[in-house]
Amino acid sequence: MQDAVGKFVLLVPAFAGSALIILILTFLWYEATPIFLAPQGGPSIVIQPIWDPNRDLYGIALFILGSFICTFLAIAMAVPLGIGAAVFLSEFCPPRIRTSLRMIVEMMAAIPSIVYGLWAYIVMVPWIKNSFAPAVQSNPLTAWMPWFQGSTNGLSVLAGGTILAIMLLPTVVAVSDDALRSVPSSYREASLALGATKTETAVKIVVSAAIPGIGAAIVLSLGRAVGETMAVLMVTGNSLQIPFTLLDPAYVMTSIITNQLGYAFVFPLWRSALFAVAFVLLMMSVSFTVIAKWFVKWGMKTRGLV
Amino acid sequence: MSSDSCATSGTANETASSAPEPEIGPTRRSLLWLKSQLLVKTRREAKDLLLKILFAITTLIVILPFFLIVIQLAVTGLSGLTLDLFTTFPGASLTGGIRNAIVGTILLVLVAGGVGIPLSVLGAVYISEYSPPGRIRSTVEFASDVLAGIPSIVFGAFGFAFIVVFLNVGMGLVSGGLTLAFMMMPTVLRTTQEALRQVPVSLREASFALGATKWTTTWRVTIRAAFPGIVTGVLLAIGRVMGETAPLIFTSGNSLTTPTSILGPASWVASLPFTIWAYVSDPRPYLQVKAQSTALALLVMVLAVDVVANYISRKVTRRLV
């Protein structure tokens, strides 16, 4: 009797998470519908680049583009570094150093994003403005490069991408390290017995056996990069323009919501357009999670690890 | 290379078994190890060594930002980290302390924990103790993974539109705390589930054999055995939501004192991350410095929670293994 009641009572919290997701989905959709149905908006706002609520122009493509550029930069920096560090941690590192390095990586994951943002705003942005940009623009080796053109005040795509990369690194390192360590040691022994060196074994055998886990790490960090708010908001400059070079400012999806939701709340269409941005963000994060899970499942199956 | 190291280790073992070797100090041992690593005969070995060094340098680059951040905050922020900062409320033109933010963060975490922890722990108990592996379990797991991936600003926008406006709760402690509770749920649920999974089946069977019901077994035996693991998950989740800014911007409001009521404008509440953001957006230079002191305080609090959580989890895994 008590068991049956208990089971029934526990059913409610068990599905609280699912209920919450459905609630978030329906509510964001409900808030975003007006702009999708209005003559000024419509579904084509996703590809229109001009955002000017005063003239009833609600194109959100600029923010999607800004998010993509920052995310791409961050992934391009974080993934090679993160996988390299994970290979070192799991294959070459003496166990005693490994414990403390893992602890530092876990602490990096725990640092709040506002603290990263503060640091980037105080240290990195002035550094880009005063040291990095003059250096690359006066050096004849790099001055011709189209991605280093233009004057900058430091608030740039580059700053946003770099701080994002730093924030993604702990995730990439931790998840890849776990994936590498779950590769059976018999694989390594077989490779070493055939005469391969330790790095050959690590790069060609262990990494390729751990590809599903590493892929999941990359996709998960994609989701985090697109959704990261405070740090990016503080360093990307929030200017309504298309970033053509690394030193141009940009406006990302999370920033426009944070900056304007407060004012926009009394204007139905404006508010609805911001919720459309939130809805796009939500869809992206959900699909990244699904892809990551699917990737792990596929990899486990093809590698017979299940 | 590998065959060499095998051979040397083999002879080392033989000599060790035949005659006791003189003690080698740790410095000398690491020097010997370094020498064996740097011994290069062929091109392949040189490549091996180079790649190893490259991987080590990569690791150093990865952990470098952690030290840069801590040093920067310590150098600029430490001078402002006085007792006054924690014990006084902000005064005219934001001089004074940040007691409002510290009390506010604690209150928000209490509300979030009070709602989020029971929900997610009970949910985890249901899927790992009461439901067979299959559709229900994978649905709940999938839901919490999706929830964990949702950006914090989306939680903020949802909290604002749903709790503040649609349910007409208004900004303040309740709305902010509930929004944070939503963000806590996936972490606590997954870690609790993992902790329950690590409890040996024999414990449950012994309890059943004594005639206990499933309910009694779950509450008196399984949860008790999994308790340290659950605490770890709760601490990790608390550490995560303590530093969240984006969900609070539209839900908790801001205030220069502590909240005096549960609902309404008197319940508006400040928090540490929001205070950092407000101070750093302010052009006055002394507020920039105070933002760094506040960030240092927040960083120390979050890292302390994290270290305690890791300590508990390491101790527990060692005991179980």
Interface residues (C-beta under 8 A of the other chain):
Chain A: Q2 D3 G6 K7 V9 L10 L11 P13 A14 F15 A16 G17 S18 L20 I21 L23 I24 F27 L28 E31 P80 L81 G82 G84 A85 V87 F88 L89 E91 F92 C93 L101 M103 I104 V105 E106 M107 M108 A110 I111 P112 S113 I114 V115 Y116 L118 W119 Y121 I122 V123 I166 L169 V173 L192 G195 A196 T197 K198 T199 E200 V203 L220 G223 R224 V226 G227 E228 T229 M230 M234 T254 I257 T258 L261 G262 F265 L274 F275 A278 L281 L282 S285 V286 F288 T289 V290 K293
Chain B: M1 S2 S3 R44 E45 K47 D48 L51 K52 L54 F55 A56 T58 T59 I61 V62 I63 P65 F66 L68 I69 Q72 L73 T76 P118 L119 S120 V121 L122 G123 V125 Y126 I127 Y130 S131 I136 T139 V140 F142 A143 S144 D145 V146 L147 A148 G149 I150 P151 S152 I153 V154 F155 G156 A157 F158 F160 A161 F162 V165 F166 F182 M185 P186 L189 T213 K214 W215 T218 G239 R240 M242 G243 E244 T245 A246 I249 F250 P273 I276 W277 V280 Q288 A291 Q292 A295 L298 L299 V302 L303 V305 D306 V307 N310
